[in-house]
Amino acid sequence: MCGLAGIITTEKEFLNLSHFDILGSLNDERGGDSCGIFIDGFAQYGIGQWSDFRDFTNTVHYPTKSSIALVHCRKASVGYPVTEAQAQPIIIKNDGKIEFVLMHNGTITNSKVLAKKYLPDMDVSNMSDSQIMANIFYQHGYDVLNEYEGTAVFIFVDYRGQKPSIKFFKGNSTWNPTKENSERPLFYMKDKKHFYFSSMYCSLRCISHHSTIYTFPVNSLIELSDNTIHLIQEYDRTKLKITTKPATSGYSGYWGYPNYADYYNDLWGSANPSNQVKYHDTDGLYYLGDKLAHGEMNLYDGGSVSDLKCGKNYYFYYGRLLYNKACYDFLEDMSNLFVENDFVLKNYPAIIDYFSYNIVKIQNNFMMVNSNFEYEPAHDTEFYILFDRCRKVTINESGWSAVYSDRFKAAEEFKKVAGAVTYNFDEIEESIVPILISIATNETNI
């Protein structure tokens, strides 16, 4: 995945660098390998220590004014190098003059096949899928939008007319038809003179708390003219799907994963594993790096810790994902009763698991806690494993099964369930305090 964003104005005016920095910095969540900007012909790229936009932007001497200001935060596709030559925005020149600019978020799995068809005389051996597609669009137009396989959001700026032509495309294929944003997200908002777009919804909301934020229609080539979007052409992608190695587990998509981001993170790990919450199948607990997740955390849907507090708040207790803050506060109160014996709750995990969203896993069997704070086999329930490698787990009389899920849907479903859960903490306290006292005084062996 990558982060795309920009500010388009109806006439050249002073560049609002604060807004531009918000767009770029919040899209760092989707990048991490390189970044780049394009502002009315001025371009600069950051890799290595400048691969995050929030660091890179301090090195740039920005133009004072702009009408087209673009930023790209790149997460490199598996198999492609991380170099300045592969950074985006991609610029195509003719006789030294800029003629075409492209930004891409996604992975095109049949780009080499398309290159043989549309670019037979061009050496594409060292090109990324994005560079190949940029040259196809530049030379042959947009009909290839009917043919690419994989995932894509494209931003085009064509300088070959009397004035720049700015177009947008957000694809959607049959492999996951229930989510408009399944291929890649793209949002926009506008006023009379400014048009903002971004892969990150929160970046637009940070710029304006009052403007309406829209998502682009799928499979439609959209042109921006006088700050108004116009439909140029719709494309039928109903027969297209991701064509990668067949999944041995019975699922489809990227080796059994529903989207490229989950496949990438599972294969290579996040850019900063110590800053990523992940679920471990072996014990059914969540970890932050190599330690049990514990406390209040502000996380993006992929599990990355948000230093800017742009994610959602989650509450963990020794690796268990709790329903809400009230559960966390209650467990902390119980722990504080035995401040000299902080191991008490650890030695009676059923009390913690009673407030946990995920069904606990004991010796590879899913177990739940009854009202007597005793473990029993889980039955007739379902829950989502959140963040990296999201799955929907269903448990019934025939056993349990897991299906990979979209991380955004998993987060939404968790919040829906968590919002409906309530407890009578006074009654629970009366029940468990005697148990905790007996543990603290070593009268009970657990």
Residue pairs with C-beta under 8 A, 6 or more apart in sequence:
1 30
1 75
1 105
1 106
1 184
1 199
1 260
1 261
1 264
2 30
2 31
2 72
2 73
2 74
2 75
2 88
2 104
2 105
2 106
2 199
3 26
3 27
3 28
3 29
3 30
3 31
3 71
3 72
3 73
3 105
3 198
3 199
3 200
4 27
4 70
4 71
4 72
4 73
4 103
4 104
4 105
4 153
4 155
4 186
4 197
4 198
4 199
5 23
5 24
5 27
5 70
5 71
5 196
5 197
5 198
5 199
5 200
5 203
6 23
6 68
6 69
6 70
6 71
6 155
6 196
6 197
6 198
7 15
7 16
7 19
7 20
7 23
7 66
7 69
7 194
7 195
7 196
8 67
8 68
8 69
8 166
8 194
8 195
8 196
8 197
8 224
8 227
9 66
9 67
9 193
9 194
9 195
10 67
10 192
10 193
10 226
10 227
11 67
11 193
12 40
12 65
12 66
12 67
13 65
13 66
13 67
13 193
14 64
14 65
15 39
15 62
15 63
15 64
15 65
15 66
15 69
17 62
19 196
19 207
20 62
20 69
20 71
21 53
21 54
21 57
22 203
22 206
22 207
23 71
23 196
23 198
23 200
23 203
23 207
24 35
24 37
24 53
24 54
24 57
24 71
24 73
25 53
25 54
25 57
25 308
26 198
26 200
26 202
26 203
26 206
26 308
26 310
27 53
27 71
27 73
27 198
27 199
27 200
27 203
28 35
28 52
28 53
28 54
28 73
29 200
29 300
29 302
29 304
29 306
29 310
30 73
30 75
30 105
30 199
30 200
31 51
31 52
31 53
31 72
31 73
31 74
31 75
32 51
32 52
32 73
32 74
32 75
32 271
33 47
33 51
33 74
33 75
33 76
33 82
33 271
34 45
34 46
34 47
34 51
34 74
34 76
34 82
34 83
34 84
34 86
34 87
34 88
35 45
35 46
35 50
35 51
35 52
35 53
35 56
35 71
35 72
35 73
35 74
35 87
36 43
36 44
36 45
36 46
36 71
36 72
36 74
36 87
36 88
36 89
37 43
37 44
37 45
37 60
37 69
37 70
37 71
37 72
37 89
38 68
38 69
38 70
38 89
38 91
38 101
38 157
39 62
39 63
39 66
39 68
39 69
39 70
40 63
40 65
40 66
40 67
40 68
40 69
41 98
42 63
43 89
43 91
44 59
44 60
45 84
45 87
46 52
46 53
46 55
46 56
46 59
46 87
47 82
47 83
47 84
47 87
49 55
50 56
50 59
51 82
52 73
53 71
53 73
68 157
68 164
68 166
70 89
70 101
70 103
70 155
70 157
72 87
72 88
72 89
72 103
74 82
74 86
74 87
74 88
75 261
75 264
76 82
76 86
77 107
77 128
77 129
77 260
78 263
78 264
78 267
78 268
80 86
80 128
80 129
86 128
86 130
86 131
88 102
88 103
88 104
88 130
89 101
89 102
89 103
89 155
90 101
90 102
90 103
90 104
90 130
90 131
90 134
91 98
91 100
91 101
92 98
92 99
92 100
92 101
92 102
92 134
92 135
92 138
93 99
97 159
98 159
99 138
99 158
99 159
99 160
100 134
100 137
100 138
100 156
100 157
100 158
100 159
100 160
101 156
101 157
101 159
102 130
102 133
102 134
102 137
102 138
102 154
102 155
102 156
102 157
103 154
103 155
104 129
104 130
104 133
104 134
104 152
104 153
104 154
104 155
105 151
105 152
105 153
105 184
105 186
105 199
106 150
106 151
106 152
106 153
106 171
106 183
106 184
106 260
107 129
107 150
107 151
107 260
108 114
108 129
108 130
108 132
108 133
108 148
108 149
108 150
108 151
108 152
109 129
109 149
109 150
109 242
109 243
109 244
110 147
110 148
110 149
110 150
110 243
111 129
111 132
111 133
111 148
112 124
112 132
114 132
114 133
114 136
114 144
114 147
114 148
115 122
115 124
115 127
115 132
115 136
118 136
118 139
118 140
118 144
119 132
119 135
119 136
119 139
122 135
124 131
124 132
124 135
127 135
129 150
133 144
133 148
133 152
133 154
136 144
137 144
137 154
137 156
142 167
142 169
142 221
142 233
145 169
145 171
145 219
145 221
145 235
145 237
146 235
146 236
146 237
147 240
148 171
148 240
149 173
149 240
149 241
149 242
149 243
150 242
150 260
151 171
151 173
151 183
151 184
151 242
151 259
151 260
152 169
152 170
152 171
152 183
152 184
153 168
153 169
153 170
153 171
153 183
153 184
153 185
153 186
153 199
154 167
154 168
154 169
155 166
155 167
155 168
155 197
156 165
156 166
156 167
156 168
156 169
157 164
157 165
157 166
157 167
158 164
158 165
158 167
165 223
166 223
166 224
167 221
167 222
167 223
167 224
167 232
168 186
168 197
168 216
168 221
168 222
168 223
168 224
168 229
169 220
169 221
169 222
170 183
170 184
170 186
170 215
170 216
170 217
170 218
170 219
170 220
171 183
171 184
171 218
171 219
171 237
172 180
172 182
172 183
172 218
172 219
172 237
173 182
173 183
173 237
173 240
173 241
173 242
174 237
174 238
174 239
174 240
174 241
175 182
175 241
175 242
175 252
175 253
175 258
176 182
176 183
176 253
176 258
176 259
176 406
179 406
179 408
179 409
180 215
180 218
181 215
181 408
182 259
182 406
183 218
184 199
185 199
185 200
185 201
185 215
186 197
186 198
186 199
186 215
186 216
187 197
187 198
187 199
187 200
187 201
187 204
187 213
187 214
187 215
187 216
188 195
188 196
188 197
188 198
188 204
188 213
188 214
188 215
188 216
188 229
189 196
189 204
189 207
189 208
189 211
189 212
189 213
189 214
190 196
190 211
190 227
191 211
192 227
193 227
194 227
195 224
195 227
196 204
196 207
198 204
200 310
201 213
202 310
204 211
204 213
205 213
206 310
216 222
216 229
217 231
219 234
219 235
219 236
219 237
220 231
220 232
220 233
220 234
220 235
221 231
221 232
221 233
221 234
221 235
222 229
222 230
222 231
222 232
223 229
223 230
223 232
224 230
241 252
242 252
242 253
242 254
244 253
244 254
244 255
245 255
247 253
247 255
247 256
248 256
249 256
250 256
251 257
251 258
251 403
251 404
253 259
253 263
253 404
254 260
254 262
254 263
255 263
256 404
257 263
257 266
257 389
257 404
258 404
258 405
258 406
259 406
261 302
261 407
262 388
262 389
262 390
262 404
262 407
265 302
265 388
265 389
266 388
266 389
269 276
270 276
270 302
270 303
270 304
270 388
272 304
273 289
274 288
274 289
274 290
275 288
275 289
275 304
275 305
276 288
276 289
276 302
276 303
276 304
276 305
276 387
276 388
277 286
277 287
277 288
277 293
277 297
277 299
277 303
277 304
277 305
277 314
277 316
277 387
277 388
278 286
278 287
278 303
278 387
278 388
278 389
279 285
279 286
279 287
279 358
279 385
279 386
279 387
279 388
279 389
280 286
280 287
281 361
283 319
283 361
284 358
284 359
284 360
284 361
284 366
285 292
285 293
285 318
285 319
285 320
286 292
286 293
286 316
286 319
286 320
286 321
286 387
287 293
287 319
288 294
288 297
288 305
292 316
292 318
292 319
293 316
293 319
293 321
294 316
294 317
294 318
294 319
295 315
295 316
295 328
296 313
296 314
296 315
296 325
296 328
297 305
297 313
297 314
297 315
297 316
298 305
298 306
298 309
298 310
298 311
298 312
298 313
298 314
299 305
299 306
299 311
299 312
299 314
299 387
300 306
300 310
300 311
300 312
301 311
301 312
301 387
301 407
301 408
301 410
301 411
302 387
302 388
302 407
303 386
303 387
303 388
304 311
305 311
312 411
312 415
313 325
314 321
315 321
315 322
315 324
315 325
315 327
315 328
316 322
316 328
317 327
317 328
317 331
317 345
317 352
317 355
317 356
318 345
318 346
318 349
318 352
320 352
320 353
320 355
320 356
320 358
320 360
321 356
321 357
321 358
321 386
321 414
322 328
322 331
322 355
322 356
322 357
323 355
323 356
323 357
323 417
323 418
323 421
324 418
324 419
324 421
326 423
326 425
327 355
327 423
330 355
330 423
330 425
330 428
330 429
331 345
331 351
331 352
331 355
334 344
334 345
334 351
334 429
334 432
334 433
334 436
335 342
335 344
335 345
337 433
337 436
338 344
338 436
338 440
341 439
341 440
344 436
344 439
344 440
345 351
345 352
345 436
347 439
347 446
348 373
348 435
348 436
348 439
348 446
349 360
350 369
350 373
350 374
350 375
351 373
351 432
351 435
351 436
353 360
353 367
353 368
353 369
353 375
354 369
354 373
354 428
355 423
357 383
357 414
357 417
357 418
358 383
358 385
359 366
359 367
359 368
359 378
359 381
359 383
359 393
359 395
360 366
360 367
360 368
360 369
360 375
361 367
362 375
365 377
366 377
366 378
366 393
366 395
366 400
367 375
367 376
367 377
367 378
368 375
368 376
368 377
368 378
368 379
368 381
369 375
369 376
370 376
373 431
373 432
373 435
378 395
378 400
379 395
379 396
379 397
380 395
380 396
380 397
381 395
382 392
382 393
382 394
382 395
383 392
383 393
383 417
384 390
384 391
384 392
384 393
384 405
384 409
384 410
384 413
384 414
385 391
385 392
385 393
385 402
385 410
386 407
386 410
386 411
386 414
387 407
389 404
390 404
390 405
390 406
390 407
390 409
390 410
391 402
391 403
391 404
391 405
392 402
392 403
392 405
392 410
393 400
393 401
393 402
394 400
394 401
394 402
394 403
435 444
438 444
439 446
